[in-house]
Amino acid sequence: MQINHISTVYFSPTMTTRKIVNKISGLIAVNFNVSRDQISISTPKDRKKPLVFKKGELVVFGLPVYGGRIPSLLIDYLNTIEGNGALCVPVCVYGNRSVGDALSEHCGIMKKMGLNCIAAGSFVAEHSFSSEIATGRPDMDDVQFCAKFSKAIIDKIEKTDSIKDFKPFTTPGKSYKEIQEDDAKAAEAAKDTPKAAAKKKVVPVTDDLCSYCGYCINICPTGAINPKNPKDIIGDCIHCYACIRYCPSHSKSFADPEYNAHIKDIIKYCNAPGYSKPEFYI
């Protein structure tokens, strides 16, 4: 089967998902000797235009796992994709806990939007919350697994004459239909549930070392930081830690004691299984 172009798409506030999908798509592009572009959907500015793909194109699409699901802030945007029969490899990246239902959800949305999913993979990367979780991942073993996954995708494409001949595969977690049904039930139940008191909103704080360079403003995936004052959080913070990791003056942190105690519990839980291994489905 002919591949004319490869698009590498990623939501990657802390760059680990980007690293993984670029490795996978790069090896495939070299094999087929085709052009490849990188498309970030990590910031509101990146998501102003819908994603439009073409038949004959292969899309390697990377998303992180947040609480066993793909990031909820992306759902509306993903539902504007124009797939047009392009091939797709959904990839989900998690911080050593579990891929949960995220990969199944990712595949389901891609199929709904007109993309043909021919393979999918789940990978482990250093957790955005702490470098103590999956430290240094993706490591050399992960990179080698990316190469193995790329080879399997190449073989599947080369041995298949048309889209209708691609063999289906299954992913872990609930089916996309079950996920949609659960979400619908939860939304219906919420209508009849009294609204609870608003929980304390925990957001990053900024110390006096801040140089007001504005870098955090440009990389925030939700546009939550005031463009006129990087110390002021005016929107929804999703705790992606991008502003904390990449602040040139190391001025940002989460200072709430209760929240930080919760993070310590997460570190213990996520490190309990030890070395989690990536998987692919094809």
C-alpha positions in Angstrom: 0.0 0.0 0.0 1.3 3.5 -0.9 2.0 6.1 1.7 2.5 9.7 0.4 3.1 11.7 3.6 3.4 11.3 7.3 1.9 13.7 9.9 3.1 13.5 13.5 0.5 15.0 15.8 0.9 15.4 19.5 -0.4 17.1 22.7 2.7 17.2 24.7 3.1 19.9 27.4 6.2 18.4 28.8 7.5 17.0 25.5 7.7 13.3 26.3 4.8 12.3 24.1 6.3 14.3 21.3 9.6 12.5 21.7 8.0 9.1 21.4 5.7 9.7 18.4 8.6 11.5 16.6 10.7 8.4 17.0 8.0 6.1 15.6 7.0 8.3 12.7 10.6 9.2 11.8 11.6 5.6 11.3 8.5 5.0 9.1 9.1 8.1 7.0 12.7 6.9 6.3 11.5 3.5 5.3 8.9 4.8 2.8 11.1 7.8 1.8 8.2 10.3 2.2 7.9 13.8 3.7 6.9 14.2 7.4 5.6 17.1 9.3 5.1 17.8 13.0 1.8 19.2 14.3 1.6 20.3 17.9 -1.9 20.7 19.4 -0.5 21.5 22.8 -1.6 25.2 23.2 -4.8 27.1 22.4 -3.0 28.8 19.5 -2.1 25.4 18.0 -5.8 24.3 18.2 -7.2 27.3 16.3 -7.4 25.4 13.0 -9.0 21.9 12.6 -6.8 19.0 11.6 -7.5 17.9 8.0 -5.8 14.8 6.6 -5.8 13.2 3.2 -6.2 9.7 1.8 -2.7 8.1 1.4 -1.4 9.9 4.5 -0.3 8.2 7.7 -1.0 10.0 11.0 1.0 9.1 14.1 -1.1 10.7 16.8 0.2 11.0 20.4 -1.8 11.9 23.5 -0.9 11.6 27.2 -3.1 9.8 29.7 -4.8 11.8 32.4 -6.6 9.7 35.0 -7.0 6.7 32.6 -8.5 8.8 29.8 -7.3 11.2 27.1 -7.3 14.9 28.2 -10.9 16.0 28.4 -9.9 19.5 27.2 -9.2 18.1 23.8 -12.5 16.3 23.1 -14.3 19.1 21.4 -11.2 19.9 19.3 -10.7 16.2 18.3 -14.3 16.1 17.2 -13.5 18.6 14.4 -10.9 16.4 12.7 -11.4 15.6 9.0 -9.9 12.2 8.6 -10.8 11.6 4.9 -9.7 8.0 5.1 -6.1 8.6 6.1 -4.3 5.8 8.0 -3.8 6.4 11.8 -1.6 5.1 14.6 -3.0 6.3 17.9 -0.4 6.4 20.7 -1.0 7.0 24.4 1.7 7.9 26.9 1.4 7.4 30.7 3.5 7.9 33.8 4.0 4.3 34.9 0.5 3.7 36.3 -1.8 2.4 33.6 -3.0 3.4 30.2 -6.6 2.7 31.5 -9.3 3.4 28.9 -7.3 6.1 27.1 -6.0 4.1 24.1 -9.5 2.6 23.4 -11.0 6.1 23.7 -8.3 7.5 21.4 -8.8 4.9 18.7 -12.6 5.3 19.0 -12.5 9.1 18.3 -10.0 8.7 15.4 -12.3 6.1 13.8 -15.4 8.3 14.3 -13.6 11.2 12.6 -12.9 9.2 9.5 -9.4 7.9 10.1 -8.4 4.2 9.6 -6.6 2.9 12.7 -4.1 0.3 11.6 -2.2 -0.1 14.9 -2.0 1.5 18.4 0.6 1.7 21.2 0.9 2.6 24.8 4.2 3.9 26.1 5.7 4.9 29.5 7.4 8.3 30.1 8.6 10.2 33.1 5.5 11.5 34.9 4.8 15.2 34.6 4.1 15.4 38.3 7.6 14.1 39.4 10.9 13.0 38.0 10.7 10.3 40.7 8.1 8.4 38.6 9.4 6.5 35.6 12.7 8.4 35.9 14.5 9.0 32.6 11.7 7.3 30.5 11.6 7.0 27.6 14.9 5.2 28.0 17.0 3.1 25.5 14.7 0.1 26.0 11.7 2.3 25.1 13.5 3.7 22.1 14.2 0.2 20.9 10.5 -0.7 21.4 9.6 2.3 19.3 11.7 0.8 16.5 10.1 -2.5 16.9 6.6 -0.9 16.7 7.6 1.1 13.6 8.8 -2.1 11.9 5.5 -3.8 12.7 3.6 -0.9 11.2 5.8 -0.9 8.1 5.3 -4.6 7.6 1.5 -4.3 8.0 1.4 -1.5 5.4 3.7 -3.2 2.9 1.8 -6.5 3.1 -1.7 -4.9 2.6 -3.1 -3.8 -0.8 -6.1 -1.8 0.4 -7.6 -0.4 3.5 -10.4 -3.0 3.6 -7.7 -5.7 3.9 -6.3 -4.4 7.2 -6.9 -6.8 10.0 -8.6 -5.3 13.1 -6.9 -5.2 16.5 -8.2 -4.8 20.1 -6.9 -2.4 22.7 -7.0 -2.6 26.5 -9.8 -1.1 28.6 -13.5 -0.6 27.9 -14.7 -0.3 24.3 -15.3 3.2 23.0 -19.1 2.5 23.0 -18.9 1.6 26.7 -16.9 4.7 27.5 -19.5 6.9 25.7 -22.3 5.1 27.6 -20.6 5.6 30.9 -20.0 9.3 30.2 -23.7 9.8 29.2 -24.9 8.1 32.4 -22.6 10.3 34.5 -23.8 13.4 32.8 -27.4 12.4 33.3 -26.8 11.6 37.0 -25.1 14.9 37.5 -28.2 16.8 36.4 -30.1 15.4 39.5 -27.2 15.8 41.9 -27.0 18.9 44.1 -24.0 20.9 43.3 -21.2 20.5 45.9 -19.3 23.4 47.3 -16.5 24.4 45.0 -13.3 22.7 45.8 -10.2 24.7 46.5 -8.5 25.6 43.2 -4.8 24.6 43.5 -2.7 26.5 40.9 1.1 27.2 40.6 2.5 30.0 42.6 5.3 32.2 41.3 8.1 33.6 43.5 10.0 36.8 43.2 12.7 35.3 40.9 10.2 35.6 38.0 11.7 37.7 35.2 8.3 38.3 33.5 9.8 36.7 30.3 6.3 35.3 29.4 7.6 31.9 28.4 5.1 30.1 30.6 2.3 32.1 29.0 3.1 30.8 25.6 3.4 27.1 26.5 0.3 26.8 28.8 -2.0 24.2 27.2 -5.1 25.9 28.4 -4.1 29.6 28.2 -4.6 29.8 31.9 -1.8 32.3 32.6 -2.6 36.1 32.4 -0.8 37.5 29.3 -0.2 40.7 31.3 1.1 39.0 34.5 2.6 35.5 34.6 2.0 35.4 38.3 -1.8 35.5 37.8 -3.7 32.3 36.9 -7.0 33.4 35.2 -8.1 30.1 33.6 -8.3 26.4 34.2 -5.0 24.8 35.2 -4.8 21.1 34.3 -1.6 20.5 36.4 0.4 19.5 33.4 3.5 21.0 35.0 4.8 22.6 31.8 5.2 26.0 33.3 7.0 24.5 36.3 9.4 22.4 34.3 10.3 25.0 31.7 10.4 28.3 33.6 13.8 29.7 32.8 14.1 31.2 36.4 12.6 28.1 38.1 10.0 30.5 39.7 6.9 28.3 39.7 5.8 25.6 42.0 2.8 24.1 43.7 2.9 25.3 47.3 -0.4 23.9 48.7 0.6 21.4 51.5 -2.5 19.2 50.9 -1.9 19.0 47.2 1.8 18.2 47.6 0.9 15.4 50.1 -1.4 14.0 47.5 1.4 14.1 44.9 3.6 12.1 47.4 0.9 9.4 47.5 0.8 9.3 43.7 4.6 8.9 43.6 4.4 5.9 45.9 1.5 4.4 44.0 3.0 4.8 40.5 6.3 3.5 41.5 4.8 0.3 43.2 4.6 -1.8 40.0 8.2 -1.1 39.1 9.3 -1.0 35.5 6.1 -0.8 33.3 6.6 -2.0 29.7 5.2 -0.4 26.6 2.8 -2.4 24.5 1.5 -2.3 20.9 -1.5 -3.6 19.2 -1.6 -4.4 15.5 
